[in-house]
Amino acid sequence: MKSVFLLLLLFLSACTIRMGAFAPRRPDIVEHRDVSRDDCLGCHDLSGRPDHKPDDDCLRCHHLIKGV
């Protein structure tokens, strides 16, 4: 039972890290459509975010949401 719990915990944390499951989504506004990583950094300052590196790909985790 303990090994099943550890395996489940490992699986869930690995998926979260890989997919950015809990990353805030980008609202569907004109400024967020068809953007690049450099566009993101032009508006959003990451200096206060220790979990973000300057070379991170913002669009890998922060997906555009539609219909909300």
N, CA, C and O atoms as CSV, one atom per row, in Angstrom:
chain,resi,resn,atom,element,x,y,z
A,1,MET,N,N,0.833,-1.197,0.000
A,1,MET,CA,C,0.000,0.000,0.000
A,1,MET,C,C,0.875,1.257,0.000
A,1,MET,O,O,0.579,2.235,-0.686
A,2,LYS,N,N,1.939,1.210,0.771
A,2,LYS,CA,C,2.832,2.364,0.850
A,2,LYS,C,C,3.501,2.630,-0.501
A,2,LYS,O,O,3.660,3.783,-0.900
A,3,SER,N,N,3.887,1.578,-1.192
A,3,SER,CA,C,4.534,1.754,-2.493
A,3,SER,C,C,3.557,2.307,-3.530
A,3,SER,O,O,3.961,3.082,-4.396
A,4,VAL,N,N,2.297,1.930,-3.460
A,4,VAL,CA,C,1.286,2.457,-4.380
A,4,VAL,C,C,1.111,3.956,-4.148
A,4,VAL,O,O,1.015,4.730,-5.101
A,5,PHE,N,N,1.069,4.358,-2.888
A,5,PHE,CA,C,0.944,5.778,-2.559
A,5,PHE,C,C,2.145,6.564,-3.069
A,5,PHE,O,O,1.979,7.639,-3.645
A,6,LEU,N,N,3.351,6.043,-2.866
A,6,LEU,CA,C,4.554,6.724,-3.345
A,6,LEU,C,C,4.595,6.799,-4.864
A,6,LEU,O,O,5.003,7.814,-5.428
A,7,LEU,N,N,4.178,5.740,-5.518
A,7,LEU,CA,C,4.135,5.734,-6.971
A,7,LEU,C,C,3.129,6.757,-7.501
A,7,LEU,O,O,3.410,7.467,-8.467
A,8,LEU,N,N,1.974,6.827,-6.874
A,8,LEU,CA,C,0.957,7.796,-7.270
A,8,LEU,C,C,1.451,9.227,-7.042
A,8,LEU,O,O,1.244,10.097,-7.888
A,9,LEU,N,N,2.088,9.464,-5.929
A,9,LEU,CA,C,2.636,10.792,-5.627
A,9,LEU,C,C,3.699,11.180,-6.649
A,9,LEU,O,O,3.714,12.314,-7.128
A,10,LEU,N,N,4.579,10.255,-6.983
A,10,LEU,CA,C,5.614,10.512,-7.981
A,10,LEU,C,C,4.993,10.816,-9.341
A,10,LEU,O,O,5.411,11.755,-10.019
A,11,PHE,N,N,4.005,10.034,-9.739
A,11,PHE,CA,C,3.339,10.245,-11.023
A,11,PHE,C,C,2.682,11.614,-11.094
A,11,PHE,O,O,2.830,12.326,-12.087
A,12,LEU,N,N,1.956,11.986,-10.044
A,12,LEU,CA,C,1.248,13.263,-10.038
A,12,LEU,C,C,2.212,14.443,-10.028
A,12,LEU,O,O,1.975,15.434,-10.720
A,13,SER,N,N,3.273,14.358,-9.274
A,13,SER,CA,C,4.216,15.479,-9.229
A,13,SER,C,C,4.984,15.580,-10.543
A,13,SER,O,O,5.283,16.689,-10.987
A,14,ALA,N,N,5.309,14.461,-11.174
A,14,ALA,CA,C,6.014,14.499,-12.454
A,14,ALA,C,C,5.136,15.119,-13.529
A,14,ALA,O,O,5.626,15.899,-14.347
A,15,CYS,N,N,3.860,14.792,-13.545
A,15,CYS,CA,C,2.945,15.374,-14.533
A,15,CYS,C,C,2.782,16.868,-14.298
A,15,CYS,O,O,2.712,17.644,-15.251
A,16,THR,N,N,2.722,17.269,-13.050
A,16,THR,CA,C,2.574,18.690,-12.740
A,16,THR,C,C,3.775,19.475,-13.213
A,16,THR,O,O,3.624,20.561,-13.772
A,17,ILE,N,N,4.956,18.949,-13.001
A,17,ILE,CA,C,6.169,19.644,-13.413
A,17,ILE,C,C,6.252,19.695,-14.938
A,17,ILE,O,O,6.612,20.725,-15.507
A,18,ARG,N,N,5.925,18.599,-15.589
A,18,ARG,CA,C,6.053,18.528,-17.036
A,18,ARG,C,C,5.001,19.368,-17.753
A,18,ARG,O,O,5.315,20.036,-18.738
A,19,MET,N,N,3.772,19.347,-17.280
A,19,MET,CA,C,2.673,19.972,-17.999
A,19,MET,C,C,2.279,21.350,-17.478
A,19,MET,O,O,1.535,22.065,-18.149
A,20,GLY,N,N,2.754,21.735,-16.313
A,20,GLY,CA,C,2.309,23.004,-15.764
A,20,GLY,C,C,0.824,22.991,-15.481
A,20,GLY,O,O,0.122,23.949,-15.804
A,21,ALA,N,N,0.337,21.924,-14.886
A,21,ALA,CA,C,-1.101,21.730,-14.702
A,21,ALA,C,C,-1.759,22.824,-13.878
A,21,ALA,O,O,-2.936,23.124,-14.076
A,22,PHE,N,N,-1.025,23.417,-12.968
A,22,PHE,CA,C,-1.605,24.435,-12.103
A,22,PHE,C,C,-1.190,25.852,-12.511
A,22,PHE,O,O,-1.415,26.799,-11.757
A,23,ALA,N,N,-0.595,26.007,-13.679
A,23,ALA,CA,C,-0.197,27.324,-14.157
A,23,ALA,C,C,-1.440,28.112,-14.551
A,23,ALA,O,O,-2.351,27.564,-15.171
A,24,PRO,N,N,-1.481,29.387,-14.198
A,24,PRO,CA,C,-2.630,30.202,-14.617
A,24,PRO,C,C,-2.723,30.249,-16.139
A,24,PRO,O,O,-1.708,30.307,-16.832
A,25,ARG,N,N,-3.923,30.224,-16.638
A,25,ARG,CA,C,-4.139,30.264,-18.082
A,25,ARG,C,C,-4.210,31.717,-18.546
A,25,ARG,O,O,-4.574,32.612,-17.783
A,26,ARG,N,N,-3.854,31.933,-19.818
A,26,ARG,CA,C,-3.913,33.281,-20.385
A,26,ARG,C,C,-5.337,33.557,-20.828
A,26,ARG,O,O,-5.902,32.776,-21.593
A,27,PRO,N,N,-5.929,34.647,-20.368
A,27,PRO,CA,C,-7.271,35.007,-20.855
A,27,PRO,C,C,-7.229,35.279,-22.355
A,27,PRO,O,O,-6.215,35.747,-22.874
A,28,ASP,N,N,-8.301,34.995,-23.038
A,28,ASP,CA,C,-8.384,35.174,-24.490
A,28,ASP,C,C,-8.643,36.641,-24.808
A,28,ASP,O,O,-9.773,37.056,-25.061
A,29,ILE,N,N,-7.560,37.409,-24.787
A,29,ILE,CA,C,-7.621,38.824,-25.168
A,29,ILE,C,C,-6.650,39.041,-26.319
A,29,ILE,O,O,-5.789,38.200,-26.575
A,30,VAL,N,N,-6.783,40.155,-27.005
A,30,VAL,CA,C,-5.968,40.424,-28.192
A,30,VAL,C,C,-4.476,40.327,-27.879
A,30,VAL,O,O,-3.716,39.778,-28.676
A,31,GLU,N,N,-4.049,40.851,-26.735
A,31,GLU,CA,C,-2.631,40.861,-26.390
A,31,GLU,C,C,-2.070,39.460,-26.164
A,31,GLU,O,O,-0.858,39.267,-26.267
A,32,HIS,N,N,-2.909,38.486,-25.863
A,32,HIS,CA,C,-2.439,37.134,-25.575
A,32,HIS,C,C,-2.505,36.192,-26.775
A,32,HIS,O,O,-2.018,35.064,-26.701
A,33,ARG,N,N,-3.087,36.629,-27.851
A,33,ARG,CA,C,-3.184,35.782,-29.041
A,33,ARG,C,C,-1.915,35.922,-29.874
A,33,ARG,O,O,-1.377,37.020,-30.017
A,34,ASP,N,N,-1.443,34.817,-30.415
A,34,ASP,CA,C,-0.277,34.809,-31.313
A,34,ASP,C,C,0.918,35.549,-30.717
A,34,ASP,O,O,1.483,36.437,-31.356
A,35,VAL,N,N,1.302,35.185,-29.500
A,35,VAL,CA,C,2.448,35.812,-28.850
A,35,VAL,C,C,3.628,34.843,-28.817
A,35,VAL,O,O,3.474,33.636,-29.001
A,36,SER,N,N,4.795,35.406,-28.581
A,36,SER,CA,C,6.003,34.606,-28.402
A,36,SER,C,C,6.492,34.803,-26.968
A,36,SER,O,O,5.944,35.623,-26.231
A,37,ARG,N,N,7.506,34.063,-26.577
A,37,ARG,CA,C,8.064,34.189,-25.234
A,37,ARG,C,C,8.568,35.615,-24.991
A,37,ARG,O,O,8.402,36.159,-23.899
A,38,ASP,N,N,9.177,36.208,-26.000
A,38,ASP,CA,C,9.676,37.577,-25.852
A,38,ASP,C,C,8.543,38.570,-25.643
A,38,ASP,O,O,8.702,39.552,-24.918
A,39,ASP,N,N,7.399,38.319,-26.274
A,39,ASP,CA,C,6.239,39.177,-26.052
A,39,ASP,C,C,5.787,39.099,-24.599
A,39,ASP,O,O,5.419,40.110,-24.001
A,40,CYS,N,N,5.817,37.895,-24.036
A,40,CYS,CA,C,5.415,37.718,-22.635
A,40,CYS,C,C,6.327,38.516,-21.716
A,40,CYS,O,O,5.866,39.212,-20.812
A,41,LEU,N,N,7.625,38.405,-21.963
A,41,LEU,CA,C,8.591,39.084,-21.106
A,41,LEU,C,C,8.557,40.597,-21.289
A,41,LEU,O,O,9.030,41.330,-20.420
A,42,GLY,N,N,8.007,41.077,-22.403
A,42,GLY,CA,C,7.862,42.513,-22.607
A,42,GLY,C,C,6.812,43.123,-21.697
A,42,GLY,O,O,6.881,44.312,-21.383
A,43,CYS,N,N,5.833,42.320,-21.265
A,43,CYS,CA,C,4.757,42.818,-20.403
A,43,CYS,C,C,4.864,42.336,-18.959
A,43,CYS,O,O,4.470,43.047,-18.034
A,44,HIS,N,N,5.396,41.126,-18.765
A,44,HIS,CA,C,5.411,40.519,-17.434
A,44,HIS,C,C,6.828,40.454,-16.880
A,44,HIS,O,O,7.723,39.891,-17.510
A,45,ASP,N,N,7.027,41.030,-15.707
A,45,ASP,CA,C,8.328,41.027,-15.041
A,45,ASP,C,C,8.459,39.757,-14.200
A,45,ASP,O,O,7.635,39.509,-13.320
A,46,LEU,N,N,9.479,38.961,-14.461
A,46,LEU,CA,C,9.667,37.704,-13.740
A,46,LEU,C,C,10.711,37.806,-12.631
A,46,LEU,O,O,11.047,36.797,-12.011
A,47,SER,N,N,11.227,39.004,-12.372
A,47,SER,CA,C,12.286,39.143,-11.374
A,47,SER,C,C,11.828,38.742,-9.973
A,47,SER,O,O,12.648,38.299,-9.168
A,48,GLY,N,N,10.560,38.883,-9.671
A,48,GLY,CA,C,10.045,38.505,-8.356
A,48,GLY,C,C,9.541,37.079,-8.292
A,48,GLY,O,O,8.959,36.677,-7.284
A,49,ARG,N,N,9.750,36.307,-9.341
A,49,ARG,CA,C,9.252,34.928,-9.415
A,49,ARG,C,C,10.432,33.958,-9.404
A,49,ARG,O,O,11.009,33.685,-10.457
A,50,PRO,N,N,10.797,33.437,-8.243
A,50,PRO,CA,C,11.946,32.520,-8.200
A,50,PRO,C,C,11.713,31.203,-8.945
A,50,PRO,O,O,12.671,30.505,-9.275
A,51,ASP,N,N,10.458,30.860,-9.209
A,51,ASP,CA,C,10.157,29.608,-9.913
A,51,ASP,C,C,10.175,29.761,-11.431
A,51,ASP,O,O,9.927,28.794,-12.151
A,52,HIS,N,N,10.466,30.961,-11.922
A,52,HIS,CA,C,10.559,31.207,-13.360
A,52,HIS,C,C,11.965,31.672,-13.693
A,52,HIS,O,O,12.531,32.526,-13.011
A,53,LYS,N,N,12.519,31.097,-14.751
A,53,LYS,CA,C,13.839,31.504,-15.235
A,53,LYS,C,C,13.654,32.357,-16.487
A,53,LYS,O,O,12.668,32.185,-17.203
A,54,PRO,N,N,14.572,33.261,-16.761
A,54,PRO,CA,C,14.426,34.116,-17.953
A,54,PRO,C,C,14.360,33.338,-19.270
A,54,PRO,O,O,13.798,33.837,-20.245
A,55,ASP,N,N,14.917,32.137,-19.316
A,55,ASP,CA,C,14.894,31.372,-20.559
A,55,ASP,C,C,13.758,30.355,-20.622
A,55,ASP,O,O,13.712,29.550,-21.552
A,56,ASP,N,N,12.835,30.373,-19.649
A,56,ASP,CA,C,11.677,29.477,-19.674
A,56,ASP,C,C,10.766,29.810,-20.849
A,56,ASP,O,O,10.696,30.957,-21.289
A,57,ASP,N,N,10.075,28.803,-21.346
A,57,ASP,CA,C,9.091,29.000,-22.410
A,57,ASP,C,C,7.725,29.196,-21.753
A,57,ASP,O,O,7.113,28.230,-21.297
A,58,CYS,N,N,7.253,30.412,-21.704
A,58,CYS,CA,C,5.997,30.757,-21.037
A,58,CYS,C,C,4.812,29.979,-21.617
A,58,CYS,O,O,3.918,29.552,-20.887
A,59,LEU,N,N,4.822,29.805,-22.922
A,59,LEU,CA,C,3.678,29.220,-23.606
A,59,LEU,C,C,3.566,27.716,-23.391
A,59,LEU,O,O,2.538,27.124,-23.720
A,60,ARG,N,N,4.608,27.086,-22.842
A,60,ARG,CA,C,4.549,25.656,-22.558
A,60,ARG,C,C,3.555,25.373,-21.437
A,60,ARG,O,O,2.880,24.344,-21.452
A,61,CYS,N,N,3.461,26.273,-20.470
A,61,CYS,CA,C,2.586,26.056,-19.314
A,61,CYS,C,C,1.358,26.963,-19.304
A,61,CYS,O,O,0.281,26.555,-18.870
A,62,HIS,N,N,1.523,28.183,-19.780
A,62,HIS,CA,C,0.436,29.152,-19.726
A,62,HIS,C,C,-0.325,29.133,-21.050
A,62,HIS,O,O,0.005,29.864,-21.983
A,63,HIS,N,N,-1.337,28.293,-21.112
A,63,HIS,CA,C,-2.126,28.111,-22.334
A,63,HIS,C,C,-3.238,29.150,-22.428
A,63,HIS,O,O,-3.708,29.672,-21.417
A,64,LEU,N,N,-3.643,29.436,-23.646
A,64,LEU,CA,C,-4.749,30.357,-23.893
A,64,LEU,C,C,-6.068,29.622,-23.644
A,64,LEU,O,O,-6.279,28.520,-24.151
A,65,ILE,N,N,-6.949,30.241,-22.861
A,65,ILE,CA,C,-8.264,29.649,-22.654
A,65,ILE,C,C,-9.278,30.366,-23.525
A,65,ILE,O,O,-9.214,31.584,-23.694
A,66,LYS,N,N,-10.192,29.625,-24.064
A,66,LYS,CA,C,-11.206,30.207,-24.934
A,66,LYS,C,C,-12.586,29.857,-24.400
A,66,LYS,O,O,-12.775,28.825,-23.755
A,67,GLY,N,N,-13.531,30.717,-24.673
A,67,GLY,CA,C,-14.900,30.458,-24.307
A,67,GLY,C,C,-15.242,30.712,-22.856
A,67,GLY,O,O,-16.247,30.208,-22.355
A,68,VAL,N,N,-14.417,31.486,-22.180
A,68,VAL,CA,C,-14.699,31.768,-20.770
A,68,VAL,C,C,-15.067,33.219,-20.636
A,68,VAL,O,O,-15.347,33.686,-19.532
